[in-house]
Amino acid sequence: MAGAVVVAGTVLAPAAASAAEKVVLSKGHTDAVDVHYEGGALSLKVHDDTVSPSVTRDPVDVTFQVLPDAAMAVPDDPRFAFLGPVGSQVWLLPMTQDPDLLWPGWNTTTLDSGVFAGDKVRLSLVDVQGPGNVTLFTQDAFGGPIIKFRGDDGLPDAIDVPVHTHAHSNWAFSALGSYTLKFQADATLTNGTTVSTGPVDYSFVVGELPGGGPEVGLSVSGMAEEYQPNDTVTLNAVQTPQTELDHYHWFSKCPGADDYTIISGEAGASYSFTATRELNACEYVAKLYDDDHEVVAASEPVTLWVAFPPEEPGTSQTITASIDETQGSLVISVNPDDRAVVLPPAQLGPAGDRWESNGELRPVTVTDTRAGQPGWSASGQVPADFTGPDAATFSAGYLGWTPQVLAQGSGQGVVAGPQVAPYVVGTGGGLGNSAVLGSAPGGAGRGTAQLGASLRLSVPTETAAGTYTATLTLTAI
């Protein structure tokens, strides 16, 4: 067996992408107007904390619902006359959180200091379209209103927001129906260049959704790609849109079972348990019920993958093999001056859910001078995760390859190993496990062959940006 040969690989992953599904947000915290600056461009996003883990969405994909329960009467206080006549009805999302209502705010915490003049951006409400008036206001220590944006006294209205700000206000709507609020962010860079998002549409619905709203969807969040034995698994049932219903049941189906069975005692939106090898490949679904115990929505199954426990030192063996030089040898090698693989910056894949990059393995030489021609197999594996900035990592399994025979001697009979696709949950794959690069059958293989491979990296979009490095170990037996 030849000694291991090391090949390094580097990948530059772009920042995490936004979630792409259409959603209705009606309860919980969200930074509705979330200001970002990336690649020289200013943009407005929606930071959705109503799901776990939280996601960043494009405003075009989000409808903000002001539930009927947000209705209130205008108080008999002249300071609030801007809301309408005393006793008239408005629908208000308060600046302090009400767990039964949406809690939207604005956010500049992703912006770095020293980028913008004065370390601030200007946030504007440039237009309101809808059946009534819209006013955003905060309150002073005595409860008096401080108006930030008001749609009925001439727009645009603008406020300066420092970087690293996370703020909430009261959002008041004077009538039921659908609204479009156009927000815009502007800033001046420290070099004097001005940047702007331009007007960005935000959709609000006050009251019930048109046509009774979409059917309730249910999904399960929280399932990691892989667990170690004895890890805690916490699954969360997520409604879209959120409703008043809160009665759930959880079901599981493990390999060999014909159908799902109910998990006793689990009737809440969250379900926690301990991962064991016996639960590997088990599937879990959640179902939502109404007051008549009828199923309103059911999630798609999620699958639990549990790693094999690491071997205890006391139960492992070290195997050493020696080859008599007089009988020939099998050697695998790479050019010491040509063994670094630098993949090009990753690009968003066609499905929009992966960052992908393609490159080429540097040539690998296998030389067999052994008598008897026993044949050989050359394999490769990335035994440890890719590591990046600030201790960020991603699984070595996200790297795959398509082996090639670049050259071989007459009669060697060398064939390329099978293609190994990057890791996909439920199907496996990737070079986190040993994979054949090339082989020669018994009775052949004597001589020198050169092997290569096309490399393909495919990582989830939530992978943190940065340069990552891993080591590929090559072995011939």
Secondary structure, DSSP 4 states (H G I P E B T S, - for coil): -PPPEEEEEEEEEPPPPPB-S-EEE-SEEEEEEEEEEETTEEEEEEEE-SSSS-EEE-GGGEEEEE-GGGEEEPPS-GGGGGG-STT-EEEEE-SS--TTSEEEEEE-TTSPTTSBGGGEEEEEEEEEESSS-EEEEEE-TTS-EEEEEETTS-S-EEEEEETT-EEE-EEEESSSEEEEEEEEEEEEBTTS-EEE---EEEEEEESSPGGG-PPPEEEEE---S-B-TT-EEEEEEEEES--S--EEEEEEE-TT-SS-EE-TT--SSEEEEE--GGGTT-EEEEEEE-TTS-EEEEPPPEE--BPPPPPPGGG---------GGG--EEEEE-TTS-EEEPPPPEE-TTSSEEEEEEEPPPEEEEE--TT---EEEEEE--S-EE-GGG-EE-GGGEEEEEEEEE--TT---EEPPPBPPPBTTTB-STTS-EEEEEE-TT---EEEEEEEEEEEEEETTSPSEEEEEEEEEEE-
